[in-house]
Every structure is written in C-alpha cells, then in structure tokens.
Amino acid sequence: LRLYLVIVVLPYRTEMAMEITQFLLSAQSPDAKVRTEAEGQLRQFQEQNLPSFLLSLSFELSTDGKPTESRRLAGIVLKNSLDAKDATRKEHLVQQWVAIDITVKSQIKGLLLKTLGSSVHEARHTAAQVIAKIASIEIPRKEWPDLIGSLLVYMTQQDRPASLKQATLETLGYVCEEISHQDLVQDEVNSVLTAVVQGMNVTEQSPEVRLAATRALYNALDFAQTNFENEMERNYIMKMVCETAMAKEAEIRQASFECLVSIASTYYEMLEPYMQTIFELTANAVRGDEEGVALQAIEVWSSICDEEIELQDFEEPETGDSEPPHSHFIEKALSSLVPMLLETLLKQDEDQDQDDGVWNLSMAGGTCLGLVARTVGDAIVPLVMPFVEANILKTDWRSREAATYAFGSILEGPSIEKLSPMVHAGLDFLLKAMRDENSHVKDTTAWTLSRIFELLHSPSAGFSIISPANLERVVGVLLESIKDAPHVAEKVCGAIYYLAQGYEDAGTSSSLLTPFLPNIISCLIATADRTDGSDSKLRSSAYETLNEVVRCSDLAETSQIIIQLLPVIMNKLGQTVELRILSSEDREKQGDLQASLCGVLQVIIQKLSSIDETKSIILRFADQIMVLFLQVFACRSSTVHEEAMLAIGALAYATGPEFAKYMPEFYKYLEMGLQNFEEYQVCAISVGVVGDICRALDDQILPYCDGIMTLLLKDLSSGELHRSVKPPIFSCFGDIALAIGEHFEKYVVYAVPMMQRAAEVCAQMELSDEEMVEYGNHLRRSIFEAYSGILQGFKSSKAELMLPHAQHLLQFIELVSKDKQRDENVTKAAVAVLGDLADALGSNVKMLFQDRSFCTELLGECLQSGDEQLKETATWTQGMIGRVFSVCG
C-alpha cells in the first residue's frame, strides 16, 4: 500500500505510525534499491502532506516500543525539517512550520515533551534538540508561551526520574542556545536559572543531571545579566560553578570551567571577589587534572587576557569613570600565573608538531603565555627569562623545546627596548638550534625565528634585529633548514616570509636582501616541488612565501630575477593542465596547485607592470599567460576560478586596451563567475574583475555590457546570493558607467532604482553589531561610488538624466552624514559624490543645495580632518558647490 494513501485514509492513527516505522527502517537498509525506494516514499509523504509527515515522525520518536533505529532517523529528519545551515533554506523551513495548523503543531510539541520522559537516552537527546529548534521559531513570535513553564514542572515534581530531569535541563540549555536573551522575560530567566543551579547542586545524586545542569548554565549565562548584577544571586551562581569545578566526574569539572571561561568574558567587571578561588581552582586543574579539564582551566586565563587587552586598546589617560573598569587581574596574578603556565610547556606530546589539529596542554599554555605578554608588556620578561636560561641547554629535548617556545611566546607585548638585548643575545643561539638533533626543537626554533622577524625586523621603522653583518648567516641557516622535515620546512617558509616583508619600502636597506634572492627563490620552488609532505600545506606555504619575496623586492634591482621567474611559473602552470586525473583527490590536488601558481603569476604581473620599464615584459608574454588562464578555467575548479580570476584582473590592468582581444574567449568564463551563487567569493571576485576590465578597456567593453548588466541586476535581485557580494556590484555600476559614458543611459532605469532601494535598506538597517556596522558602511560607500561613476560618465553629454534622482541622493548623503558609525571611507565617498553632483548638474541643482546646511557641516568636519586626501576632496567639493551658486549669481 502506497504510503501517501495510508496518510490520506488513516490520518493520525497508530497504523500510520506503523507504516512510517517500516519506511524509516528501510531507508537505512544496506540494500541500495530498498533504501532508495524508501527514501523516495518518505520524500513523497513529506511533499504531499507535511503536517502529517511531521506528526508521524514525532509519534515515532516518542513511542518507546519503536525500534531505536527508526526513532533515531525520525528525530534527524524532524530536526532537518525545521533547520538548515543555508539561510535561504532555513527561512523556507521556518515559513513551512509557521503555516502548519496550530492543532497539529500542538500535537507535535506535546509528543516531543512526552519524549523527554523516554527510557531511551538517544530519543530524549534528539527530542531536546528538536524542541529547541521549534522554540527558536516560536518563542520570538510569542507562540509557545508555556514551554519554559512546562519544562520547569518536570524539574520541580518530586517523583520524576533523574533521566527526565537530565533531559529537561539539556532542553533548557539548547533552548537558551537557540534564542536571544531578549526573548524571555526576567521571571522566566529567574526560573530557568533557579532550575539550573538546583540541578548543579552537590546534593543532586545523579551525575548526569549535574552535568546537564552545568552545560545548561553555560548556554544561559547570556540571559543572566540582571542576576549577576544582584550580589546575592551572583554569589550563589558562582558558588555552584566553583563547587562543580571540584566534582568527582571529569566531564562535570570540564563543563564548569567552560562556564568560568564564559563568565570571565561576559562578566569580567564582576570577577574581583572570586579571583582567589578561581586561581586556586585553575592552578589545581592545570597541575593535576585530566587534559580536557586542564585545557579549559588555562582558557579561563586566556579569556581574562582577551578582556584586558581589549580594555587597554580603548583606554585613554583622560577617560572618566564611565569607562569599563580595568581590574588588572593578570598583573596581580602574574608572579603565580606565569610559573604555572611555564610548567605546562614541559608537557609536550611526542607527535604534537606532526598533526595540525592537535591542541594540547603545552600549546594552550604557550598561547596563554603570549596573551599574558600582550597584557602586561615588559613585566613578563624577568619572569620568563630565568626559565629560558635554565632549560635551553638541557639534554632533555622537552626542556630545550619549552625554553624556545617560552621565548617565542613573549615577543609580542614587551617594548623593543626591553626585548632588544635578549633577542640580540639569543639570535645566534637560535640559528645554531636549527641544527638540533630533535625535530620538535627545530620546529619551535623556526617558529620563534619567524616571530622575531615579524615583530623585531622593521628597517623602514629604523629598527631591525638583522644587520648587514649577520644577514648572510641568517639566510644560509634558513635555506639549509628549508630542506628539513616538512613540518620544520613549513615554519622556515614563515621565517623567510617575514624576513622579506621587513625589507619592503626600507630605502637603502631593501638592497641588502637582493643578492640572496635568486637562491631564496630557487629554494622555495624546490620546496614547493617536494613530494614528502603529507598534504599540500608545505607547497602552499612555499608559494605564499615566494609571492611575498617577489612583492616586497626592490624592482629596480630585481627586475631581471623576476623576469626569469615568469616563464618558470608559466611552464609549471602549463604542466598542471596535462596531469592525469583519476580521482576527485587528483582533481583537488590539481586545483590547489593551479591556485598557488595563478597566485604567483598575479604577483609577478602586478610587480612587473608597476613601472613602464618592465611593463613591456608582461605585454610580450600576455598572450601565452591568457591561454594558460583559459586552460585553468577549463579544469572547472572553484578555487582555481577564484585565483585565476584575480590574476586576470591584474593582467587586464597591465595590458589596458590590448585586453580587448581576449574578451570573446574569456567572456563565457566571466559569465560563469558572475552566476556562481554557491561559491560567492568567486562571484565577488568576478564582479571585481569586471571593474578591472572596464578601467582597462573603457568603451571597448560596450559589446559585453548588456550581458554583464543583466547578470549584475539578477545578482542584486537574488535572495540566494550572499549579501557580501552586493556592495561590489553597485561599485561595478560606477565602473561600467565611467567606461561607457552616455551609453549607460539605457541601464539607468534599472540600476538607479536598485541603488535607491539599497539606500533605503541602509536607512532601516539595525547596526547592532560590529559585522553589521561594517557591512552597512561597505554598502553605503558602494552606492556613493555607483552614483559618482554615473554622474562622471554622463557629465559631458547627458547629465540631465540624473536630475530626477538628485534629491534622493542628497537626502541619502544627509542621512549618512548624521550617522556617527560611518567610517572614513564612507565619508570620503559621500563628499566625493556631493562634488560630482554639483560638478555634473551645475546650476540645475542650485535650489536643492540652498537649504542643505548639512553640506556645510560635513565639509567643515572633513576640512578639519588629519587625512590629507579627505581634506583635498572636501576642498574640491566646496569649490564645485561654490561654482553652482556663482554661475547662477
């Protein structure tokens, strides 16, 4: 009997659930035919009658007599019917749920709450997750007002089993994770916290309940602002957290320290009374507990460091009492905290450097030590250097590695004056240590050298640990060590990267590295060609370093070296097209290698085309380079698309009008890039390349504009495309308009309304967090850039086309000028477009400008700025507006 007929004939009866049981089991069958047929039937049921489908799944999940396998899949399908990672898909699922009849939804929710009392742990756990997903939809809409109350009843009734309490606390934790702290009233928050801390209490017999309660508290901490402000309630919560940090069970102790990590960052200013206890608890855990617990204990101190570093970044001497308090906890604990962290450095794993994903006590301790150094600066040096000196010469490799790690960890934070003598004294030792018999020591030494070159090698700023006298030895050691084991060689690449970067724009000092470049480049290419690395990480590092070496070199001295490198890289890229591809892994390796080589070509193209003397080289090789890029596109790897697109943008800039001959062949790939919604970075880069091509070709881009504009407008209208791509599209309108001038007329009717809608979105946007502020600024700047390009493009012949839109633009500029969260780039773009409006439309906009006092205020603000470019733009704009009135006068 077909499943959907059963659903129609026997709604909500047990027989229906029996039918779905069989289908859920068959959907997990090892027989592919049975499995595919069952999946198809389930999908058909879902599409034809979603409410019944979800109700059937809930019934399956809630019924203890059902097989565990069918219940497990029922829970997974139910959860996936309510939530998805993709934002568009998630919104669709939310709307589907909202549309279901309230009676059916109530039945589903009742069955899920019933499942929390199941004897099967897996069913309880899944039900907790599904309840939270429904809560994330309904609680913000005030559609499940009794959920918290229903859950709390399970906690307060005396005869309820521990398993129900555990499931209820788990549910409360998941609900708190899913919803915003604004979605619950304070009474509900109080009730949740009361239930949670009661579950944590040492009198609670069940370890499972205590663990669930501690984890629930972690998710509920964001809700507890008011409770933490009440000293008595705060003391009680902290007492429970500290007690569970000493629980018999390691899982509970770890969960408790996770709570302390969150409290340290969320309620830093309230920690003072508890710091002594926190130090004792963390010290005991770090020195004697299981690794998982000890790692969280270290994380507490890292979290406190993060808070204090942030406070220092915003601290100014003349600030008043309104500033957030800085309690200097790290400084006060320094003499005890640093020795504790130094001990952890001696607890390395034998294989710690071989596995990238490993995170152990030694690494956590070194990371925290680095944060402490950034927090207290010079004060850390006398506490760490005795440890370094005592361990650096010991026969045990762990001691030597720990000493080197400690030394490298404290290089950021202390002043150059404090660090300089010890680094000068230590550099020779570190160079010798690159020949240590132990690979862990060599690995950490190479990392430390890269830190020294990154932080203490800046000839352009007048300071470098490297001198003409020791440079040859430094380079010699690095090029010898780059032949070492892959994990050591990768760190050496990092050291060379920062060594080269330090010489960028360093005047005469830049010449110091030039004699060594041929050798450095050949060693990096040889390293990239190595086959002994377990993955392509070493190769990527070698090519990234090669890019930096080329980018930072003094072109006047190194042009011949870079010119010789160009055909070498082109040849390598050509060889990748010939690789035999027998598997998806082969395809991925080919893509990664092509991406790296396209990246090197991009840097070479940019470098050689930056001055006229070497630009001719790129023009000479351009045809061959473009053929290679088109072959790479034919391999159809999204990563390669990204890197090849970027390189083509550089080639368009370098070749200028000559790029027109590549457009017929390249255009189909550009179209593909502009339509790549899934890999939105590729789409964004393709939009950027359109801008590069417009600047290169000017009106030669015209034959392709209809197609490009159609795709850009489609991208803007799409709900699927990631929002980060949309601002560059507006900027691209400006690039196209500048390139084709009066021919942009036919696009105005489509483009300008889009720009106006986006401006309205900006006006209504809630800039509640840093990410949204950044996005809002990016969007506003790009709208201004679009208007500027169109106004400038029309200026000489069709400026009057923009007259109907002038008032809307002025209103938008006024709105943005009053926003304190606008950044400098937005201000520049706003002032520039104001000048373009006056310049292009002249006397036609006199009436619009007459009552705009904000113009005077905005220009006044810019003229007082320390940014010379902004002052220059504001002066020009002031002149353009002045001309509007003088011409009319």
Secondary structure, 3 states (H helix, E strand, C coil): CCHHHHHHHCCCCHHHHHHHHHHHHHCCCCCHHHHHHHHHHHHHHHHHCHHHHHHHHHHHHHCCCCCHHHHHHHHHHHHHCCCCCCHHHHHHHHHHHHHCCHHHHHHHHHHHHHHCCCCCHHHHHHHHHHHHHHHHHHHHHCCCCCHHHHHHHHHHCCCCCHHHHHHHHHHHHHHHHHCCHHHCCHHHHHHHHHHHHHHHCCCCCCHHHHHHHHHHHHHHHHHCHHHHHCHHHHHHHHHHHHHHCCCCCHHHHHHHHHHHHHHHHHCHHHCHHHHHHHHHHHHHHHHHCCHHHHHHHHHHHHHHHHHHHHHHHHCCCCCCCCCCCCCCHHHHHHHHHHHHHHHHCCCCCCCCCCCCCCCCHHHHHHHHHHHHHHHHHHHHHHHHHHHHHHHCCCCCHHHHHHHHHHHHHCCCCCCHHHHHHHHHHHHHHHHHHCCCCCHHHHHHHHHHHHHHHHHHEEHHHCEECCCCCCHHHHHHHHHHHCCCCHHHHHHHHHHHHHHHHHCCCCHHHHHHCHHHHHHHHHHHHHHHCCCCCCCCHHHHHHHHHHHHHHHHCCHHHHHHHHHHHHHHHHHHHHHHHCCCCCCHHHHHHHHHHHHHHHHHHHHHHHHHCCCHHHHHHHHHHHHHHHHHHHHHHHCCCHHHHHHHHHHHHHHHHHHHHHHHHHHHHHHHHHHHHHCCCCCHHHHHHHHHHHHHHHHHHHHHHHHHHHHHHHHHHHHHHCCCCCHHHHHHHHHHHHHHHHHHHHHHHHHHHHHHHHHHHHHHHHHHCCCCCHHHHHHHHHHHHHHHHHHHHHHHHHCCCCHHHHHHHHHHHHHHHHHHHCCCCCCHHHHHHHHHHHHHHHHHHHHHHHHHHHCCHHHHHHHHHHHCCCCHHHHHHHHHHHHHHHHHHHHHC
